[in-house]
Amino acid sequence: FQYNYTAFLTHEPHKNKRIRKMATIALIGLGSVGASTALSLIHRRIQGTLLLVDIKSSLRDAQVRDLADAALVYGSVTKIEAATHQEASQADVVIITAGVNYTPGILLPLDIMNLMTKFEEDGGSKNNG
């Protein structure tokens, strides 16, 4: 957020309002945690745009429809949009909730981090071998 410091120094009441930038928040991963995070942001009535990203486009599109309806019901001013990873990279804030399900034999968080790193290096493709 940016403040108009000159207005505070001159004590002009009509200029003492904060200058708010419309925030763009990208949420990558729309499983249980991602959907809950998105709904929490809607409840907070964040003034801006929430970009939803998931490798499963059908899940992403369904979440966009459901969360846009929720925003309307809650009277939120948050705008909900489907986005790509490329569009998410331009956001002011990026929240990554994407992860992997538990797999027998993978015990250490470091193993999971290595899988996520490989996923990122492959550009988020489903067929990362």
PyMOL commands that set and color helices and strands:
alter all, ss='L'
color gray80, all
select helices_A, chain A and resi 5-10+13-15+32-43+57-74+85-88+109-121
alter helices_A, ss='H'
color red, helices_A
select strands_A, chain A and resi 23-28+48-53+79-82+93-96
alter strands_A, ss='S'
color yellow, strands_A
deselect
rebuild
show_as cartoon
